[in-house]
Amino acid sequence: MGKRVLEKQRFVFLEKPTMEVLQREENENRENQITAYLAELKEYHLSVKNLSESRPDRKTRNLMLNLAMILISEEKLWEKTRESKRIPLKVFSRMVEVPVFELKEMEKQILAYALLLDGDKYPLITRYLHYKEGASEDAAEENAKTSRGLSLLTSGRSSYILTSQGQFQRIRVEERPSGHVASGRPKGKRLSLLKPLLALLLIAALLGGVYYTMSRNITQTIIVKAAGEVKMDFNSFGDAVNILGIDSTGRKFVEKAYFQGKDIDTVLAEIIEQAYITETIRERDEITILISGAFLPEDFFKAGKTHDRILSYQLNAKINNNGSFLYVE
């Protein structure tokens, strides 16, 4: 077992921190250090807001604290981290014998600790942390109703704090004593609607693509022949996509009606209606309906608008439903 592996348990956060009084005269210097720390976090694409979303237990925080200590003590590795703003996880994983996927989950908090503890840049912040070398505390962590910590960022009634046990928390401020220390009830994890919204947009786009494809996919072609001839194409939903007058007579009554997006029964009935109105066909004339592609249900011509028009105008309808001959009764 390497030296670095042993150091993963060197420090622990203490369960019951000692009381520390933050001097009023240090307020301005502490404010400057907090501002500088937040700016440095931003350079690494971190913020106390997203750090507060994670809720690691004390055992995990102890591990992350020690990993941060190891990281900043490895000069070359830390230099690469500062250059890329990311921890070289594969190299670090081999060094400390922690799987890459686990390090990836802890990377943000390890970086936050490392930036805070590197050198002596933020003494008035790090002084608030309460950890000890060689201590051994296995006591269960209590879920306190009220949290207290160093306020790093305030937004309305909310404050983002760093507790003495290394927790980044968002609290509802109930008490704000002097010296940048705030206390209050921890707020629940902020609900992020971005991912569900993106998922819904993706689903909508996929459904839209499917709908568009099906709406343009021609599954049936119907030809109506009387004194004139009309060819009609229908999509997967049974709606008209294209209607074309094959000859001059057919074009006349096609131009007189709007068929786009209408169902098969409405379109056929409208074609027969226009043919009758323009006297292209008269009572007892013969009309031929040829259907190719997906065949129509057997009872299609037993009811509906097309059935009514054929009977009303006493037409002799010859219907070939994809090879099957149908009759209107």
For each residue, the residues with C-beta under 8 A, 3 or more apart:
1: 5 6 97
2: 5 6 95 97
3: 6 7
4: 7 8 70 95 96
5: 1 2 8 96 97
6: 1 2 3 9 10
7: 3 4 10 66 69 70
8: 4 5 63 66 67 70 96 98
9: 6 12 62 66
10: 6 7 66 69 133 134
11: 62 65 66 69 131 132 133 135
12: 9 58 62 65 131 132 135 136 137
13: 58 61 62 65 129 130 131 164 165 166
14: 17 130 131 132 135 137 164 165
15: 58 137 139 141 165
16:
17: 14 20 130 164 165
18: 130
19:
20: 17 127 128 164
21: 179
22: 26 27 30 124 128 178 179 180 181
23: 26 27 179
24: 27 178 179
25:
26: 22 23 29 30 124 179
27: 22 23 24 30 31 178 179 180
28: 31 32
29: 26 32 33 124
30: 22 26 27 33 34 124 125 179 180
31: 27 28 34 35 180
32: 28 29 35 36
33: 29 30 36 37 121 122 123 124 125
34: 30 31 37 38 125 150 152 180
35: 31 32 38 39
36: 32 33 39 40 121 122
37: 33 34 40 41 115 116 121 122 125 152
38: 34 35 41 42 47 48 152 153
39: 35 36 42 43
40: 36 37 43 44 115
41: 37 38 44 46 47 48 51 112 115
42: 38 39 45 46 47
43: 39 40 85
44: 40 41 85 86 111 115
45: 42 85
46: 41 42 50 51 108 111 112
47: 38 41 42 50 51
48: 38 41 51 52 152 153 160 162 168
49: 52 53 153 160 170 190
50: 46 47 53 108
51: 41 46 47 48 54 108 109 112 168
52: 48 49 160 168 169 170
53: 49 50 189 190
54: 51 108 109 168
55: 189
56: 60 61 64 106 109
57: 60 61 141
58: 12 13 15 61 62 141 165
59: 62 63
60: 56 57 63 64 106
61: 13 56 57 58 64 65 109 165 166 167
62: 9 11 12 13 58 59 65 66
63: 8 59 60 66 67 98 106
64: 56 60 61 67 68 106 109 110 113 166
65: 11 12 13 61 62 68 69 113 131 166
66: 7 8 9 10 11 62 63 69 70
67: 8 63 64 70 71 92 96 98 103 106 110
68: 64 65 71 72 110 111 113 114 117
69: 7 10 11 65 66 72 73 117
70: 4 7 8 66 67 73 74 95 96
71: 67 68 74 77 78 81 87 92 110 114
72: 68 69 78 114 117 118
73: 69 70 78
74: 70 71 77 78 95
75: 78 79
76: 79 80
77: 71 74 80 81 88 91 92 95
78: 71 72 73 74 75 81 82 114 118
79: 75 76 82 83
80: 76 77 83 84 88
81: 71 77 78 84 85 86 87 88 111 114
82: 78 79 85
83: 79 80
84: 80 81 88
85: 43 44 45 81 82
86: 44 81 89 107
87: 71 81 92 103 107 110 111
88: 77 80 81 84 91 92
89: 86 92 93 100 103 104 107
90: 93 94 100
91: 77 88 94 95
92: 67 71 77 87 88 89 95 96 98 103
93: 89 90 96 97 98 99 100 103
94: 90 91 97
95: 2 4 70 74 77 91 92
96: 4 5 8 67 70 92 93
97: 1 2 5 93 94
98: 8 63 67 92 93 102 103
99: 93 102 103
100: 89 90 93 103 104
101: 104 105
102: 98 99 105 106
103: 67 87 89 92 93 98 99 100 106 107 110
104: 89 100 101 107
105: 101 102
106: 56 60 63 64 67 102 103 109 110
107: 86 87 89 103 104 110 111
108: 46 50 51 54 111 112
109: 51 54 56 61 64 106 112 113 168
110: 64 67 68 71 87 103 106 107 113 114
111: 44 46 68 81 87 107 108 114 115
112: 41 46 51 108 109 115 116 168
113: 64 65 68 109 110 116 117 166
114: 68 71 72 78 81 110 111 117 118
115: 37 40 41 44 111 112 118
116: 37 112 113 122 125 126
117: 68 69 72 113 114 126
118: 72 78 114 115 121
119:
120: 123
121: 33 36 37 118
122: 33 36 37 116 125 126
123: 33 120 126 127
124: 22 26 29 30 33 127 128
125: 30 33 34 37 116 122 128 129 150 162
126: 116 117 122 123 129
127: 20 123 124
128: 20 22 124 125 149 150 162 164
129: 13 125 126 162 164 165 166
130: 13 14 17 18 164 165
131: 11 12 13 14 65 135 166
132: 11 12 14 135
133: 10 11
134: 10
135: 11 12 14 131 132
136: 12
137: 12 14 15
138:
139: 15
140:
141: 15 57 58
142:
143:
144: 147
145: 185
146: 174 183 184 185
147: 144 161 163 167 169 171 183 184 185 186
148: 161 163 181 182 183
149: 128 161 162 163 164 167 169 171 181 182 183
150: 34 125 128 161 162 163 180 181 182
151: 154 159 160 161 176 180 181 182
152: 34 37 38 48 160 161 162
153: 38 48 49 159 160
154: 151 158 159 160 173 182
155: 158 159 160
156:
157: 172 173
158: 154 155 170 171 172 173 187
159: 151 153 154 155 170 171 173 176 182 184
160: 48 49 52 151 152 153 154 155 168 169 170 171
161: 147 148 149 150 151 152 168 169 170 171 182
162: 48 125 128 129 149 150 152 166 167 168
163: 147 148 149 150 166 167 169
164: 13 14 17 20 128 129 130 149
165: 13 14 15 17 58 61 129 130
166: 13 61 64 65 113 129 131 162 163
167: 61 147 149 162 163
168: 48 51 52 54 109 112 160 161 162
169: 52 147 149 160 161 163 186
170: 49 52 158 159 160 161 186 187 190
171: 147 149 158 159 160 161 182 183 184 185 186 187
172: 157 158 184 185 187
173: 154 157 158 159 176 182 183 184
174: 146 183 184 185
175: 182 183 184
176: 151 159 173 181 182 183
177: 181 182 183
178: 22 24 27 181
179: 21 22 23 24 26 27 30
180: 22 27 30 31 34 150 151
181: 22 148 149 150 151 176 177 178
182: 148 149 150 151 154 159 161 171 173 175 176 177
183: 146 147 148 149 171 173 174 175 176 177
184: 146 147 159 171 172 173 174 175
185: 145 146 147 171 172 174
186: 147 169 170 171
187: 158 170 171 172 190
188:
189: 53 55
190: 49 53 170 187
191:
192: 195
193: 196 197
194: 197 198
195: 192 198 199
196: 193 199 200
197: 193 194 200 201
198: 194 195 201 202
199: 195 196 202 203
200: 196 197 203 204
201: 197 198 204 205
202: 198 199 205 206
203: 199 200 206 207
204: 200 201 207 208
205: 201 202 208 209
206: 202 203 209 210
207: 203 204 210 211
208: 204 205 211 212
209: 205 206 212 213
210: 206 207 213 214
211: 207 208 214 215
212: 208 209 215 216
213: 209 210 216 217
214: 210 211 217 235 236 237
215: 211 212 235 236 237 239 241
216: 212 213 235 241
217: 213 214 235 236
218: 221 233 234 235 241 242 293
219: 234 235 236 293 294
220: 233 234 238 264 291 292 293 294 296
221: 218 231 232 233 234 291 292 293
222: 231 232 234 264 268 289 290 291 292
223: 229 230 231 232 246 288 289 290
224: 229 230 232 268 271 272 287 288 289
225: 228 229 287 288 289 290
226: 229 275 280 281 285 286 287 288
227: 249 275 280 281 285
228: 225 245 246 247 248 249 250 251 252 253 275 280
229: 223 224 225 226 245 246 247 249 250
230: 223 224 243 244 245 246 250 253 254 271
231: 221 222 223 242 243 244 246
232: 221 222 223 224 240 242 243 244 259 267 268 271
233: 218 220 221 240 241 242 243
234: 218 219 220 221 222 238 239 240 241 264 267
235: 214 215 216 217 218 219 238 239 241
236: 214 215 217 219
237: 214 215
238: 220 234 235 263 264
239: 215 234 235 261 262 263
240: 232 233 234 243 259 260 261 262 263 264 267
241: 215 216 218 233 234 235 260
242: 218 231 232 233
243: 230 231 232 233 240 254 259 260 267
244: 230 231 232 250 254
245: 228 229 230 248 249 250 251 252 253 254 255
246: 223 228 229 230 231 250
247: 228 229 250 251
248: 228 245 251 252
249: 227 228 229 245 252 253 280
250: 228 229 230 244 245 246 247 253 254
251: 228 245 247 248 254 255
252: 228 245 248 249 255 256 278 280
253: 228 230 245 249 250 256 257 271 274 275 277 278 280
254: 230 243 244 245 250 251 257 259 271 274
255: 245 251 252
256: 252 253 274 278
257: 253 254 270 271 273 274
258: 262
259: 232 240 243 254 262 266 267 270
260: 240 241 243
261: 239 240
262: 239 240 258 259 266 267 270
263: 238 239 240 266 267
264: 220 222 234 238 240 267 268 296 300
265: 268 269 300 304 305 306
266: 259 262 263 269 270 305
267: 232 234 240 243 259 262 263 264 270 271
268: 222 224 232 264 265 271 272 289 305 306
269: 265 266 272 273 304 305 306 308 309
270: 257 259 262 266 267 273 274
271: 224 230 232 253 254 257 267 268 274 275
272: 224 268 269 275 276 281 287 306 309 310 313 315
273: 257 269 270 276 277 309
274: 253 254 256 257 270 271 277 278 280
275: 226 227 228 253 271 272 278 280 281 287
276: 272 273 279 280 281 282 309 313
277: 253 273 274
278: 252 253 256 274 275
279: 276 282
280: 226 227 228 249 252 253 274 275 276
281: 226 227 272 275 276 285 287 313 315
282: 276 279 285 313
283: 313 314 315
284: 314 315 316
285: 226 227 281 282 313 315 316
286: 226 315 316 317 318
287: 224 225 226 272 275 281 310 315 316 317 318
288: 223 224 225 226 317 318 319 320
289: 222 223 224 225 268 317 318 319 320
290: 222 223 225 320
291: 220 221 222 295 296 319 320 321 322
292: 220 221 222 322
293: 218 219 220 221 322
294: 219 220 322
295: 291 321 322 323 324
296: 220 264 291 300 301 321
297: 300
298: 321 326
299: 302 303
300: 264 265 296 297 304 306 321 326
301: 296 304 306 307 310 317 319 326 327 328
302: 299 307 328 329
303: 299 307
304: 265 269 300 301 307 308
305: 265 266 268 269 308 309
306: 265 268 269 272 300 301 309 310
307: 301 302 303 304 310 311 328
308: 269 304 305 311 312
309: 269 272 273 276 305 306 312 313 315
310: 272 287 301 306 307 313 315 317 328
311: 307 308 314 328
312: 308 309
313: 272 276 281 282 283 285 309 310
314: 283 284 311
315: 272 281 283 284 285 286 287 309 310
316: 284 285 286 287
317: 286 287 288 289 301 310 327 328
318: 286 287 288 289 325
319: 288 289 291 301 325 326 327 328
320: 288 289 290 291 323 324 325 326
321: 291 295 296 298 300 324 325 326
322: 291 292 293 294 295
323: 295 320
324: 295 320 321
325: 318 319 320 321
326: 298 300 301 319 320 321
327: 301 317 319
328: 301 302 307 310 311 317 319
329: 302
